[in-house]
């Protein structure tokens, strides 16, 4: 009957389905389309706006250039600004600059030690246009379920298709989940195990006009000794506009709201603690703020027979690491390389899956565990000082990204084991230092409680 025909779901067949049209999803769609895949990108939002400004690490520019967006192009079109250093500022307004050593630019490293800040709205728009020109179809519908074969066996679990809330069924050979950290559709659908770091945090940010800005990121550390870290970023994402944002544990934001403050008032109050930010906000109209919450989490088992999880859906990096864009673009490159390599087999080999899973887990845990133990928790930060801790973190973080870029471990068991072993060793040393610091802190506190006067002198 005609009525029943109208109720039949729309069925679409394609080679590859990418879920999510953010940075990771668009990058994956572009890589696949350039190699002849028919690609459908499913994104429930028709427009993605108010994306946080990004301060890139020194590995990201090459990954963007591989997509067709070199640094000079992004800067000349005002989709980015140069980033030549990071400045860390304390509550007392003392500050220190951190930048890669000039030796990195010399042979044999030959590293471009200048990187960028991204205006994500403009950059994502460029990537979207590029994807559309390559023939990628973007379907603005919400994914609700997957048709899965052998769902209970991770070794043979295969996705046959997905359904959307609007009734569309998309059948494909390959599936990439770039749905973001909150959705993480396949991570939740397959109940994947994960590593979590720190409490759920809240980000409150806005875009503020700036008459004068420097070619660098400024981080304002807003916490007192003994407290879990809160901080503010200032990122000049394009000439005359800076992204300014406040990061805090959700419990702290909840406590401020219980005092009667709304989100905008919390933002203004925290920024007002620093004279430079206060002057910027005083000169501008009251900013409209955006907010989101996130949990730093890295999933295990993010690659299957014909599906791969990438970007924040696979591993949410803490914003202070500056590694989010690099991770998203690396995941997109490596995941699509796997799909291209096994295109005619129809199944990614168990070895290739294991290596991809190992790299994603190792990198995600490396950056999140280091920043959690060195910066957020006060045990080492208070002992070593904020600037000392920043130096201790930045050196291995920069070098590990450098080694990863130079080793290119994507297809090599040996190179994957080398880079993952290095990261594990650094994490183990940091864990050991944190344990010693915690033991020393407890000893100091016990001594102070037993002998108050002597303990006060000892603490000084």
N, C-alpha and C positions, 0 to 999 in steps of 0.2 A: 504494500500500500504506500502511496506517496508520503503519508505522515510518518510511517516507520522509516522510510529512506532518509528523511530529513534528520531523524534522531541518530543515525549511524555516525560514529565518530570520524573525524577527518584523520586519515592515515597518511603520514609523510615518510618517505624513505630517503636516506642519505648515507654518505660514507661515515661522517664523523659528527657527533653532537657535542657541543661545548655548552655547559651550564654556567651562565654568568657572563656579563659583558663588562666586567671591570678590567683592570690592567692585565691580570693573568689570563683571563678568558679571551680578551681581544688578541693578546700576543699569541696564544695557542692557535686561535682561529686563523690568524695571518700566516703563521708558519705552515699550517696544514694546507691552506688554500694555495700558497705558493708552490706546493708540491702536488697539485692536481686533485686534492680531495674536495668533494662536495661537502660543505660545512654549514650546519645550522647552529646558530648561537641562540640559546634560550635565556632571555632576561626578563623578569617580571616587571621591571621598571621601564617606563618609556623614556625617562630622562634621569640620569644620575648626576646630581648636583651637590654642591657643598662638600666636595671631597677634601679631606685634609691635605694641606700642603705637605710636600715631601722633601726631606733633606736626604740626599742620596749618599751612599758610601762610594768608595773609589772603584768599585767593580761594576756599578750600574751603567755608566755611560757606554761601555762597549756592548752591553746587552741591548740597550736602546738603539745603538747604531746598527746592530744586526737586524733590527726591525725596520730600518730605514729612517731613523730619527737621530742623526748625529748631534753632538752637543752644539756646534756652531749654528745649526739650523734651529734648534729649539730656543737658543738664546736670542738669535736674530728675530725670531717671530714672537718674542716675549711670552713664550710658553715655559721659560725657565730663566734662572739667573745663575751666575757663577757662584760656586761654593769653594772657597780656598782654605777655610779653616773652621774650627769649632771653638767657640768661646764659652767657658763655663763660669758662671757668676754665682757667688754666694749671697746669703742674706745681708751680709755687711757690705755688699757691693764690690768686694775684691773680686778680681777676675783673672783668668789665665787662658791663653790660646793653645789649642792643640792642632797640629797638622802633621801629615806624613813627612818623614825625613826626606830631604832632597836627594839622598842616595838612591831612593826608590826609582827616580827618573833615569838613573844611569844604568848601563849594561851591567849584568845580564837581565835586570828586572824590566827596565824600560816601561815603567808604569806612568800613566798620565795622572799626576798628583792633584790636578784640579778636577773637581766634579761639579754637580749642579744642585739647585733647588728646583723642584717641579711645581708648576701650576697644574694640578691634576685635571681640572676641568678642561683646560685647553689641550693638554697632552692626550687625555682620553678621547677628546673629540677628534684629534688628528688620527689616532689609531682606529677609531670607528669608521672614519672616512676611508682610510686605507683598506680596512676589512671589506667594506661595501664595494669598493672598486675591484677587489679581487674576487667578488662573487659570493661572499659570505652572506647568508640569509640570517636576519635577526628577527626572532619571533618573540614578541612581548607578551608572554604568558607565564603562568606560575606552575612549576613542576610540583606534582603531588605524589607521584609514585613511580616505581620502576617495575618492569617485567624482568624477572631474574630467573636464570636457570641454575640449578644446583646451589641454591642460596646458602645451605648449611655447610657447604664444603668450601673453605677459602681457596683451596688449590684449583678448583674447577669452576668456581662461581663466575657466571657470565651474564652480562646485561644484554637483553634482547631489544629493549625499547623503554621509553618513558611516556607517562601520561601527564597532561596538564589539567589544571583546574577548568579550563575552557573546553575540555573534551578532546583535545588533539592527542593522537598517539604518534610518536616519532620512533621509527625503527631505524637503527643504524648498526654499523660494524664496530665503531669505536666510540667511547664516551669519556669525556673529560669533565670533572667536577671542579669548577672555579667559582663556586657559589658564595665564597666568603666564610669567615670564621663563625658567624652566628648561625648561618644556615648549615654549612658543611653537610650537604644532603647525603652523600654516600657514607661519610664517617658515622652519621647517626643511623642511617638505614642498615648498615652492616654491623653496627654496634662495635666499632673499632676501639681498641684500647688506646689510651693517650697518656702523655706526660703533661702535668700541669705545673705552672710556676707562679707563685704569688697569688694574692687575692684577685677577685674580679675588680678591674679598675674602670674609672670613668674619665672620658676626655670631653672637655668643654672648650670650644674654639670659635674664633671669628676671623674675619679679614679686616685689617685696619690700614687706612691710608698712612703712608710714611714718607715724609719729605727727604729724610736722610737715612740711608741704610748702608750696611757694609756687606761685602761679598763673603758672607759666612753665616753659619747657624749660631745662635746664642741660646744656651740652656741656662735657665735660672733655677737654682736648687732652693726650694722653698721650705724645707724641713729643718727642724732643730735637732741637735745631737740626741741620739737615743730614739728618735722617731722613725717610722717607716717613711721612705722618701716620697715627697710630692715635688713636682717640678713644672716649669712653664717653658714652652719653646717659642722662639721668635725666628721665623723663616721668611726671608724676602723672596716670594714666589714669582713676582714680576716687578718691573720698575714701578715704584710708588705704592705697592701693595705688599703687606706682610701678613702671613698666617701666624696668629698667636693663639696658643692653646695651653690649657691647664690639665695636668694628669694627676689623679689622686685615687687611692683606694675607694671603692664604692661606699664603704662604711663611713669614711670621712665626709664625703659629699652628703650622705644621708644625715649625718650629725649637723652639718651646716644648714641643711634644709629644715631640720627640726628647730633651728633657731629663728625660723621665719624668712630665711633668704631664698629667693628664687634662683634659677640657674644663671641668669644674667648678673644678678647681684654677687653670686659666688665668684664668677669670672672677674668682675670688676674689683672685688675685694682682694682676691689673690694677686692680680696684676698690680694693684695699687701698693703692694709691699715693696716694689722695686721702682725707684725714681724714674728710670728711663721709660718703662712701660706705662707708668702713671702719666707721664708727660705726653706720650703718644695718644693715650685714650682721652686725655683732657682736650687735645687739639682736634679730635675727630667726633662725629656724631656718635651717640650711644650705639654700640655695635649690636647687630643681631647675632646671637650665638647659636651654634649647633652643638649637639651632644650625642655621645654614643658610649656604650659600655663594651668591654672586651675582657677576655680571659686568655692569658698567654698559654697556649696549649699546642702540643705537637702530637699528631696521630701516628700510630704504628700501622703498617700494612696498607699503605696508600696507593699501591699498584696491584692490579689484578690481571686476569686473563685478557680482557679487552677494555679495561677502564683504568683511569689514573686520576688521582686527586692532586690538585696543584694550588699554589698561592696560599691565602689565609685559610682556605678550607682544609689544607693539609697541615699548615703550621702557622700559627699567629705569632709573629715576632713582636716583642715589646717595641713601642715607637722610639724609645731612647737609643736602641741599638742602631737605628738607621738602616736596618737590613731588610725591611719589608719589601721594597721594590726589587732589590737584587734577588731575594728568594723567589718572588713571583715570576720574574723574567727567567731565572734559571730553571725553575720548575717547568715553565712553558716550553723552553728550548729542549730540555731533556725528555719530557713526556712526549712531545711531538716527534723527537728523534726515535724514540722507542716505537711509536706507532708506524712511522715510515719504514723502520727496519723490518718490522714484522707484519707489514701490510698484507703480503701475499700468503703468509702463514695463517693469519687470522687470530693468532694467540701469541701474546708476549711470553717469552721463555721464562721458566721459573728462576733461572740465574739472573736474567735482566731485571725481573721484578724485585728480587732480593737486593740487588745492588742499588736500585732506585730507592727502595724503602730505607735502606741503610743510610744513604746520603741525606735524604730528607730528615730522618730522625736525628742523625748526628749533628747536622747544621742547626736545626731548630733547637735542640737541647743545649748545644754549645752556647749560642748567643743568649738564650733566655736564662740559663743557669748562671752564667757569668754575671749578667747584669743584675739578676736577683740577689746574688750573694755579695757582690761588690758594691752595688749602688743602693738598691732598695732597702736591704736589711742593714741596720746600723752597726753591726758587730765589727766588720772590717773598715767600713767607711769612717767611723769615728776614731778608730785606732790609727789608720793611715792618713787621715785627712782627706777632704773632698778632692783636692787637686792630685794628691798622690794616688788615690783610687782611680781617678779618671785616667791617669797615665798608665797605671797597671792594666786597666781594661782596654784602652785604645790600641796598645801595641800588639797584643795577641789577636785582637779583632781585625785590625788592618792586615796583619801578616797572614791570618788564616784565609781571609778573602783573596789575598794575593796568591797564596799557594793553590787555592782551589782554582783560580783563574788560569794559573800557569800549568797545573797538572791536568786540567780538563779530564776529570775522572769518569765521564759519562759512560764509556764502554769498557773500561778497564777494571778488572778485579783488583789488581795490584795497586793501582792509583787510588781506587776507592778505599782500600784498606789502609793505605798510607795516610790519606787526609783524615779519615775517620779516627785512626789511631792517634794522630796528633791532637785532634779536638778532644778525644777522650782523656788524653794525658793532661791537657791543660785544665779540663774540668775537674779531674781528680786532684790536681794540685790546689785548685781554688777551693774545693770541698775540704781538703785537709787544712788549709789556712783558715777557713771559716770555722772549723771545729776547734782549732787551737784558740782562735780569737774568742769564741763563745766560752771555752773553758777558762781562759784568762779573765774574761768579764765576770764570770760567776765567782771565781776566786777573789777578785777584787771586791765584789759586792759583799761576799761573805766576811771578808776581813774588815770591811767598813762597818758592817752590822755588829761584829764582835768587839771592835775597838773604834768607836766613832771618831775620836780626835785623830788617832794615827791613820785611820782609813781615809780621812779627808786629806791629810797630807800626802798619802800614797796616791790618791786619785789625781792630785794636782801634779 
